[in-house]
């Protein structure tokens, strides 16, 4: 059996049980799911390692618990930094207007590379050269992604070509 298939079978057999156990540990169902999924991601990154352990589920549980602990420590440290004023409180999150929800929904329909280019250039206001550096591709590739992305968003959102120029201000 291939290593990936072994991990899939292990996931099918034990993921729900591990999430339930981590939920009991963390008290946060989303955090439990994230920790277990991250543990499986680590197993997939090095599937041969998982085959060498005596009890793969126990190994995954240990990894998931350690990940949850690390996240808890980082959150606690950040909270302490905010309380002491060394890090400013996060700004108010913008309201989720119907337009913003429609934009995010449309962005999710784009291929990952195109979506990343659109978000970095139009929403994070990075210049094309910096987007290319972040994405590890050429400037011309970023420009092509931006053109394709704007065209796709216009069709998804029912906009004309002129209205897609307004994306920069969303």
N, C-alpha and C positions, 0 to 999 in steps of 0.2 A: 504494500500500500504506500502511495506517495505521501510525503510529509504534509502537504497541504490538505489532502484527504483526511489524514489522521487528525489534524487540527479541526477540520470541519466536523468530524464525528465527535470529537471531544467537546466542541462547542454545543452541538445538538444535545449531547448527553448531560452536560454539566453547567451550562451558562445560567440557566434559570435558577438552579440551586445556588450557584455562587453569588448571583445578584441578591437573592434572598438573604444569604449569610452576610454579605457586605451591607445590605440595607439595615440589618440588625446592628451591625457595628457602627455605621455612620449616622443612621437615623434620617438619611436623605436618599430617597429612591434614585433620583437623577445622578447623584454622586456615586451611588453603588453601581449603577449601570455604566457610567463612564469609567470607573476603576476596573471593572471586569472587562469591558471592551478594550481598554488600553492594555490590560494584561494579555488578552488574546492577540492584540496587535503585536506585542513583543514576542509572543510565541510564533506568530507568522513570520516575523522578521528573521528569526533563527529557529526554524522548525526542527532542525537536527538536535538542538539542545533539549527540546521537550521530549524527544524520544529517549534520551539518555537518563532522564530522571525516573525514579522508581514509581512515584505517584504524581502523574501530570496534573491532576486536579488540585492536589495539595500545593504544588508549585505555583499554579495559577492563583490559588487563594492567597498564598503568601505575597506574590507580586502585587495582586490587587489591593491587599491590606496595606502594603508598603506605599503604593501609589496614593491611596486615600490618606494615609498619615502625612505624606509629603505635601499634598494639597492643603490639608488642614493646617499644617505648620505655616505654609506660605500665606494662607488667608489670615491666620492669626497675626502673623508679622505685619501684613499690610494693614489690618485693622488697627494694630498698635501704632503704626506710623501715621495713620489718619488721625487717631485720637490725640497723639502728641503734637499734631500740626506739622510734622516733617513732610508729609505728603498732603496736598490739598484734597478736600472732599471732591468726589467725582461730580461733574456738572449734572444738571437735571437732564434726564433722558428725554429726547423729543417725543412728542405724542405720536402715536401710530395712526396717522391719517390714512384715509382710503388710498390716496395717491402713493404714499410711502409703501403701503402694503402691496399695492399693485406693482410698484417698481421692484421691490424685493422678490416678489413672485416671478416677475419677468426675468430678472437677473438669474434666478435659479434655473431657468430654462436654457441659459447660455452654456456652452462648453466652459469648463473650468478656466482654461487659459484666457479665453475671451472675457469671461466675467471678472477675473482678477485684473486684467488690463483696464476694463471699464471702471471698476471701483477705484483702483489706484489713481487713474488719471482724472476722472470726473468727480469722484466723491472725496478722495484724499488730496486732490489738487497737485499731484506730483507731475513734473514735466515728463515728456515721453522718454527722454534719456534715462531718467531715474527709474521709471517703470521698467525699462529694458534691463537695467542693472538688477532690480529686485527680482524680476522674473527669469533672469538669466537667458535672455534672448536678444536679438538685434532690434534696433530702433525701427527698421522697416517691418519686422514681424509685429511689433507693438502697434504700429500705425495700421497695419492690415487687420489686426484683431479689433482695434477701435472702430474701424469702418464697418466691419462685419457685425460687430456688437451693436453699434448704433442702429444699423439697418434692421437687425433682428428685433431689438427693443421697440423700434418704431412700429413694426408689424404686430408685435405682441401687445403693445399698449394702444394700438389703433391711432398712432400719431402720423403726421406727415413728416417729410424729411426736415423741414424747417423747425418743427417743434422739438426734434431730438437734440438740437443745439442747446435747448434749455436744460438738458440733463445736468449740465455743469452746476446749475443753481438749486438742485433738489436737495 
